[in-house]
Amino acid sequence: MQTVEQALRALVTEGTQDGSLRPGSKLPTERALVARLAAPRSAVRRALEVLERDGVVIRHVGRGTFLTDVAVQQVDGAPADTSPAEIMQVRLLLEPQVAAQAARVATQADLDRIVECLTGGAGADDFDGFEAWDAKLHRAIAKATHNGLLMNMFDVVNTARALPVWGSLKRRVSTPQRRRCYHDEHTAIVDALRDRDPDGAARAMRHHLEHVSDNLLGRH
């Protein structure tokens, strides 16, 4: 059986992999963690103390618990010197085929989760909120392939979203208009998935990623 500490570490790892947690991100409150982990408050406190001792989190009285750079470094992922161009090259090679496979084998529960992420992105009114839902959407599509090896490969690429060079560049080029455009492109991908259209899903994903690449790397 998984210990409370292991469950908390798994929560942190999943958050760093899907992009919802980054260095400096605030963890849920102790009360929220008690409910989420179904554990006594004392056990949650001990687990937080261990993570703080290991340098994964830092706790500030009255403010909360925050992730450190160590949390991201502990995830076996992209090299620290990975460039945005390298990230986009790999995403363009990988994600269109991921979308095609998801269109073939996704369950209704997978599609419901993907739509939930799409809706969350539509409701996000700032950069950080949209980016978190964006990362969750792309990971939910990958998860819908039901291929563990592919998920491991995807998560290695996805950890690059936590690298400072990626985040600072995306923040610099992000505008409300571009976020709305990305949402429309996400919608086209999801529509193809729901239609069980592998070729359409691959095309829509490739179009979206090429647009993101152009915006990030200045080739528009």
Residue frames relative to the residue before (quaternion, step in Angstrom):
aa qw qx qy qz dx dy dz
M 1.0000 0.0000 0.0000 0.0000 0.00 0.00 0.00
Q 0.4969 -0.6702 0.4714 0.2860 3.56 -1.01 0.85
T 0.3877 -0.7073 0.5379 0.2450 3.58 -0.94 0.88
V 0.6607 -0.4896 0.3785 0.4248 3.56 -1.29 0.26
E 0.6313 0.5256 -0.3365 0.4604 3.59 1.00 -0.77
Q 0.6614 0.4973 -0.3105 0.4678 3.61 0.91 -0.87
A 0.6459 0.5178 -0.3185 0.4618 3.57 0.99 -0.81
L 0.6551 0.5027 -0.3115 0.4701 3.57 1.01 -0.80
R 0.6407 0.5086 -0.3219 0.4767 3.58 1.00 -0.80
A 0.6364 0.5252 -0.3270 0.4607 3.58 1.02 -0.79
L 0.6220 0.5382 -0.3308 0.4626 3.57 1.05 -0.78
V 0.6607 0.4962 -0.2990 0.4774 3.58 0.97 -0.89
T 0.6553 0.5172 -0.3148 0.4517 3.59 0.91 -0.90
E 0.6640 0.4980 -0.3100 0.4637 3.58 0.88 -0.91
G 0.6549 0.5245 -0.3118 0.4458 3.57 0.99 -0.82
T 0.6721 0.4750 -0.3036 0.4801 3.59 0.98 -0.80
Q 0.6620 0.5092 -0.3103 0.4541 3.58 1.09 -0.66
D 0.7495 0.3745 -0.2412 0.4897 3.60 0.93 -0.74
G 0.5830 -0.6444 0.3434 0.3563 3.57 1.29 0.14
S 0.5397 0.6398 -0.4089 0.3636 3.60 1.23 -0.06
L 0.7464 0.2635 -0.1824 0.5832 3.60 1.25 -0.31
R 0.0003 0.7771 -0.6279 0.0436 3.53 -0.98 0.98
P 0.6744 -0.4330 0.3545 0.4817 3.60 -1.22 0.11
G 0.7724 0.2936 -0.2465 0.5064 3.56 -0.79 1.06
S 0.5060 0.6454 -0.4296 0.3781 3.60 1.25 -0.22
K 0.3968 -0.7083 0.5358 0.2318 3.54 -1.10 0.74
L 0.3846 -0.7142 0.5398 0.2253 3.56 -0.92 0.95
P 0.6274 -0.5009 0.4076 0.4350 3.60 -1.20 0.29
T 0.6139 -0.5521 0.4150 0.3823 3.57 -1.24 0.45
E 0.6693 -0.4784 0.3652 0.4358 3.57 -1.25 0.30
R 0.6409 0.5304 -0.3289 0.4469 3.57 0.95 -0.86
A 0.6648 0.4946 -0.3022 0.4713 3.59 0.96 -0.87
L 0.6528 0.5092 -0.3166 0.4629 3.59 1.01 -0.77
V 0.5867 0.5638 -0.3619 0.4549 3.59 1.09 -0.70
A 0.6917 0.4622 -0.2766 0.4811 3.59 0.92 -0.94
R 0.6935 0.5003 -0.2881 0.4310 3.58 0.87 -0.94
L 0.7573 0.3677 -0.1969 0.5025 3.57 0.98 -0.86
A 0.3164 -0.7671 0.4933 0.2610 3.58 1.32 -0.15
A 0.4956 0.6422 -0.4130 0.4139 3.54 0.93 1.01
P 0.5884 -0.5632 0.4304 0.3890 3.59 -1.18 0.46
R 0.6120 -0.5768 0.3945 0.3704 3.56 -1.13 0.64
S 0.6248 0.5473 -0.3443 0.4377 3.58 1.02 -0.76
A 0.6594 0.5027 -0.3062 0.4677 3.59 1.01 -0.80
V 0.6287 0.5201 -0.3304 0.4744 3.57 1.05 -0.75
R 0.6415 0.5256 -0.3222 0.4565 3.58 0.99 -0.83
R 0.6533 0.5062 -0.3157 0.4662 3.58 0.94 -0.87
A 0.6449 0.5158 -0.3231 0.4622 3.58 0.97 -0.83
L 0.6483 0.5085 -0.3173 0.4694 3.59 0.97 -0.80
E 0.6247 0.5405 -0.3333 0.4545 3.58 1.07 -0.76
V 0.6462 0.5095 -0.3194 0.4700 3.59 1.03 -0.80
L 0.6659 0.4911 -0.3069 0.4704 3.59 0.92 -0.87
E 0.6356 0.5062 -0.3378 0.4750 3.60 1.06 -0.67
R 0.6286 0.5344 -0.3299 0.4587 3.59 1.00 -0.78
D 0.7051 0.4514 -0.2525 0.4851 3.57 1.05 -0.80
G 0.5285 -0.6693 0.3912 0.3460 3.57 1.27 -0.01
V 0.4465 0.7056 -0.4466 0.3214 3.59 1.27 0.17
V 0.7843 0.1035 -0.0537 0.6094 3.57 1.10 -0.71
I 0.1798 -0.7299 0.6401 0.1589 3.51 -1.36 0.25
R 0.2056 -0.8033 0.5514 0.0916 3.57 -0.87 0.96
H 0.1297 -0.7726 0.6198 0.0469 3.53 -0.97 0.96
V 0.4584 -0.6936 0.4833 0.2740 3.57 -0.69 1.10
G 0.8268 0.2055 -0.1742 0.4937 3.55 -0.86 1.01
R 0.7275 0.4035 -0.2406 0.5001 3.60 1.22 -0.28
G 0.5819 -0.5962 0.3775 0.4043 3.57 1.00 -0.75
T 0.5542 -0.5896 0.4837 0.3336 3.54 -1.37 -0.24
F 0.0940 -0.8236 0.5592 -0.0122 3.56 -0.79 1.08
L 0.4870 -0.6583 0.4927 0.2946 3.56 -1.13 0.69
T 0.2875 -0.7326 0.5906 0.1784 3.56 -1.20 0.62
D 0.6987 -0.4283 0.3528 0.4516 3.57 -1.31 0.02
V 0.5788 0.6091 -0.3716 0.3950 3.59 1.11 -0.70
A 0.6008 0.5827 -0.3622 0.4102 3.59 1.03 -0.75
V 0.6928 0.4497 -0.2741 0.4927 3.57 0.97 -0.81
Q 0.6419 0.5397 -0.3272 0.4354 3.58 0.98 -0.81
Q 0.6515 0.5329 -0.3175 0.4368 3.59 1.12 -0.64
V 0.5952 0.5233 -0.3735 0.4820 3.57 1.25 -0.26
D 0.3835 -0.7274 0.5210 0.2287 3.57 -0.72 1.09
G 0.2602 0.8031 -0.4847 0.2289 3.54 0.00 1.27
A 0.8340 -0.1918 0.1562 0.4933 3.51 -1.18 -0.71
P 0.5601 -0.5887 0.4531 0.3665 3.61 -1.07 0.65
A 0.6005 -0.6175 0.3795 0.3378 3.55 -1.06 0.79
D 0.7185 0.4279 -0.2557 0.4851 3.60 1.14 -0.52
T 0.3185 0.7542 -0.5130 0.2579 3.60 1.21 0.40
S 0.3116 -0.7690 0.5330 0.1657 3.59 -0.83 1.00
P 0.6357 -0.5164 0.3966 0.4145 3.62 -1.20 0.37
A 0.6218 0.5381 -0.3505 0.4484 3.61 1.03 -0.71
E 0.6529 0.5041 -0.3138 0.4702 3.59 0.97 -0.82
I 0.6210 0.5460 -0.3375 0.4498 3.56 0.99 -0.83
M 0.7082 0.4602 -0.2731 0.4606 3.57 0.80 -0.99
Q 0.5975 0.5589 -0.3695 0.4405 3.62 1.03 -0.66
V 0.6974 0.4594 -0.2759 0.4759 3.57 0.90 -0.96
R 0.6373 0.5255 -0.3418 0.4482 3.60 0.96 -0.76
L 0.6614 0.5046 -0.3108 0.4598 3.59 1.00 -0.80
L 0.6395 0.5072 -0.3235 0.4788 3.58 1.13 -0.60
L 0.7725 0.4233 -0.1813 0.4372 3.55 0.90 -0.98
E 0.7675 0.4763 -0.2473 0.3505 3.56 0.54 -1.20
P 0.5961 0.5401 -0.4104 0.4296 3.68 0.95 -0.47
Q 0.6796 0.4687 -0.2911 0.4835 3.59 0.99 -0.79
V 0.5736 0.5597 -0.3678 0.4716 3.57 1.18 -0.56
A 0.6641 0.5005 -0.3019 0.4662 3.57 0.91 -0.92
A 0.6377 0.5291 -0.3305 0.4519 3.58 0.99 -0.82
Q 0.6781 0.4806 -0.2961 0.4707 3.59 0.91 -0.88
A 0.6213 0.5355 -0.3431 0.4577 3.58 1.02 -0.75
A 0.6297 0.5368 -0.3410 0.4461 3.60 1.00 -0.77
R 0.6645 0.5140 -0.2991 0.4525 3.58 1.11 -0.65
V 0.8566 0.2276 -0.0490 0.4605 3.58 0.77 -1.04
A 0.4281 0.7180 -0.4699 0.2835 3.64 1.19 -0.10
T 0.3651 -0.6991 0.5705 0.2291 3.55 -1.09 0.77
Q 0.6668 -0.4725 0.3695 0.4422 3.56 -1.27 0.13
A 0.6194 0.5354 -0.3441 0.4596 3.59 1.05 -0.72
D 0.6183 0.5298 -0.3395 0.4709 3.59 1.05 -0.75
L 0.6805 0.4925 -0.2910 0.4579 3.56 0.86 -0.96
D 0.6194 0.5374 -0.3417 0.4592 3.58 1.05 -0.73
R 0.6603 0.4956 -0.3063 0.4738 3.59 0.97 -0.84
I 0.6338 0.5271 -0.3264 0.4625 3.59 1.00 -0.81
V 0.6571 0.4952 -0.3049 0.4796 3.59 0.96 -0.87
E 0.6037 0.5557 -0.3481 0.4534 3.60 1.06 -0.74
C 0.6683 0.4869 -0.2953 0.4787 3.60 0.97 -0.86
L 0.6252 0.5329 -0.3332 0.4627 3.58 1.02 -0.79
T 0.6650 0.4999 -0.2934 0.4710 3.58 0.95 -0.90
G 0.6292 0.5354 -0.3314 0.4556 3.57 1.03 -0.79
G 0.6539 0.5106 -0.3111 0.4637 3.57 0.98 -0.82
A 0.6344 0.5379 -0.3297 0.4467 3.57 1.02 -0.78
G 0.7256 0.4449 -0.2399 0.4669 3.56 1.07 -0.74
A 0.5369 0.6265 -0.4068 0.3920 3.61 1.27 -0.17
D 0.1645 -0.8283 0.5317 0.0643 3.57 -0.70 1.05
D 0.7315 0.3173 -0.2546 0.5472 3.60 1.20 0.37
F 0.7177 -0.4656 0.3049 0.4186 3.57 -1.29 0.31
D 0.6993 0.4896 -0.2930 0.4306 3.59 0.72 -1.06
G 0.6620 0.5084 -0.3094 0.4557 3.57 0.94 -0.86
F 0.6706 0.4910 -0.3061 0.4643 3.57 0.90 -0.87
E 0.6521 0.5270 -0.3212 0.4404 3.58 0.95 -0.89
A 0.6373 0.5293 -0.3323 0.4509 3.58 0.99 -0.80
W 0.6949 0.4506 -0.2798 0.4857 3.58 0.90 -0.91
D 0.5814 0.5708 -0.3673 0.4485 3.59 1.10 -0.64
A 0.6795 0.4831 -0.2898 0.4700 3.58 0.84 -0.98
K 0.6585 0.5088 -0.3125 0.4580 3.59 0.96 -0.84
L 0.6305 0.5389 -0.3358 0.4463 3.59 1.01 -0.77
H 0.6894 0.4725 -0.2933 0.4641 3.58 0.79 -0.98
R 0.6615 0.4915 -0.3185 0.4684 3.60 1.01 -0.73
A 0.6226 0.5373 -0.3433 0.4537 3.60 1.04 -0.72
I 0.6210 0.5214 -0.3413 0.4754 3.58 1.07 -0.70
A 0.6551 0.5009 -0.3112 0.4723 3.59 0.94 -0.87
K 0.6528 0.5232 -0.3174 0.4464 3.58 0.95 -0.87
A 0.6278 0.5650 -0.3269 0.4241 3.58 1.14 -0.65
T 0.5472 0.5947 -0.4145 0.4184 3.62 1.23 -0.04
H 0.2541 -0.7970 0.5049 0.2129 3.59 1.25 -0.43
N 0.5163 0.5912 -0.4285 0.4475 3.55 1.01 0.92
G 0.3527 -0.7888 0.4661 0.1901 3.57 -0.26 1.28
L 0.6512 0.5096 -0.3241 0.4596 3.58 0.96 -0.79
L 0.6427 0.5123 -0.3167 0.4735 3.57 0.99 -0.82
M 0.6337 0.5263 -0.3320 0.4596 3.60 1.01 -0.78
N 0.6300 0.5234 -0.3420 0.4606 3.60 0.98 -0.76
M 0.6512 0.5041 -0.3097 0.4754 3.58 0.97 -0.86
F 0.6530 0.5163 -0.3131 0.4571 3.57 0.95 -0.89
D 0.6780 0.5060 -0.3035 0.4384 3.58 0.90 -0.90
V 0.5837 0.5528 -0.3783 0.4589 3.60 1.09 -0.58
V 0.6685 0.4770 -0.2955 0.4882 3.58 0.93 -0.90
N 0.6843 0.5201 -0.2936 0.4185 3.56 0.90 -0.94
T 0.5773 0.5756 -0.3952 0.4233 3.62 1.11 -0.46
A 0.5472 0.6183 -0.3974 0.4004 3.59 1.20 -0.43
R 0.5547 0.6084 -0.3955 0.4071 3.61 1.19 -0.42
A 0.6649 0.4990 -0.3038 0.4654 3.58 1.19 -0.47
L 0.5138 0.6399 -0.4308 0.3754 3.61 1.23 -0.17
P 0.5723 -0.6359 0.3901 0.3404 3.61 -0.88 0.91
V 0.6481 0.5409 -0.3417 0.4131 3.61 0.93 -0.83
W 0.6454 0.5098 -0.3170 0.4723 3.59 1.09 -0.72
G 0.6934 0.4948 -0.2864 0.4386 3.56 0.79 -1.02
S 0.6784 0.4918 -0.3064 0.4517 3.58 0.89 -0.88
L 0.6522 0.5048 -0.3222 0.4648 3.60 1.01 -0.76
K 0.6609 0.5021 -0.3159 0.4597 3.60 0.89 -0.87
R 0.6435 0.5170 -0.3284 0.4591 3.58 0.98 -0.82
R 0.6568 0.5408 -0.3138 0.4215 3.58 0.97 -0.87
V 0.7669 0.3606 -0.2019 0.4909 3.61 0.96 -0.80
S 0.5227 0.6576 -0.4112 0.3540 3.60 1.25 -0.15
T 0.0369 0.7534 -0.6559 0.0284 3.55 -1.10 0.85
P 0.6414 -0.5111 0.3805 0.4273 3.61 -1.17 0.36
Q 0.6354 0.5337 -0.3344 0.4467 3.60 1.02 -0.77
R 0.6695 0.4868 -0.3046 0.4712 3.59 0.92 -0.84
R 0.6312 0.5205 -0.3442 0.4606 3.58 1.00 -0.73
R 0.6375 0.5087 -0.3341 0.4724 3.61 1.00 -0.73
C 0.6387 0.5206 -0.3209 0.4670 3.57 1.03 -0.79
Y 0.6474 0.5070 -0.3171 0.4726 3.59 0.97 -0.86
H 0.6296 0.5266 -0.3436 0.4562 3.58 1.00 -0.74
D 0.6345 0.5179 -0.3353 0.4656 3.59 0.97 -0.79
E 0.6576 0.5001 -0.3066 0.4726 3.59 1.02 -0.81
H 0.6070 0.5348 -0.3420 0.4781 3.58 1.08 -0.74
T 0.6403 0.5390 -0.3218 0.4426 3.57 0.97 -0.89
A 0.6423 0.5208 -0.3221 0.4610 3.59 1.00 -0.81
I 0.6266 0.5240 -0.3307 0.4727 3.59 1.04 -0.78
V 0.6912 0.4842 -0.2820 0.4563 3.57 0.82 -1.02
D 0.6128 0.5425 -0.3528 0.4535 3.60 1.01 -0.73
A 0.6637 0.4965 -0.3059 0.4685 3.59 0.96 -0.85
L 0.6182 0.5351 -0.3383 0.4659 3.58 1.05 -0.73
R 0.6879 0.4820 -0.2788 0.4656 3.58 0.89 -0.94
D 0.6664 0.4749 -0.2934 0.4943 3.58 1.19 -0.55
R 0.3700 -0.7388 0.4737 0.3047 3.60 1.33 -0.08
D 0.4008 0.7108 -0.4526 0.3595 3.55 1.03 0.97
P 0.2384 -0.8185 0.5027 0.1429 3.63 0.07 1.24
D 0.6714 0.4904 -0.3101 0.4610 3.60 0.88 -0.89
G 0.6608 0.5061 -0.3038 0.4636 3.57 0.97 -0.85
A 0.6426 0.5192 -0.3216 0.4627 3.59 1.02 -0.81
A 0.6511 0.5096 -0.3117 0.4682 3.58 0.98 -0.85
R 0.6572 0.5091 -0.3096 0.4616 3.60 0.93 -0.89
A 0.6760 0.4965 -0.2976 0.4560 3.57 0.89 -0.94
M 0.6488 0.5052 -0.3170 0.4726 3.59 1.01 -0.78
R 0.6535 0.5089 -0.3190 0.4606 3.59 0.93 -0.89
H 0.6392 0.5246 -0.3243 0.4594 3.60 0.94 -0.87
H 0.6576 0.5154 -0.3047 0.4574 3.58 0.92 -0.92
L 0.7118 0.4594 -0.2730 0.4558 3.58 0.78 -1.00
E 0.6104 0.5293 -0.3553 0.4702 3.60 1.07 -0.61
H 0.6364 0.5181 -0.3194 0.4739 3.58 1.05 -0.75
V 0.6391 0.5116 -0.3179 0.4784 3.59 0.97 -0.87
S 0.6577 0.5187 -0.3053 0.4530 3.57 0.92 -0.95
D 0.6485 0.5170 -0.3213 0.4572 3.59 0.93 -0.87
N 0.6733 0.4985 -0.2989 0.4570 3.58 0.93 -0.88
L 0.6978 0.4800 -0.2759 0.4545 3.57 0.95 -0.88
L 0.8098 0.3306 -0.1288 0.4674 3.55 0.85 -1.02
G 0.5530 -0.6888 0.3578 0.3028 3.54 1.29 0.26
R 0.5159 0.6480 -0.4295 0.3598 3.57 1.10 0.52
H 0.4758 0.6610 -0.4558 0.3590 3.60 1.09 0.60
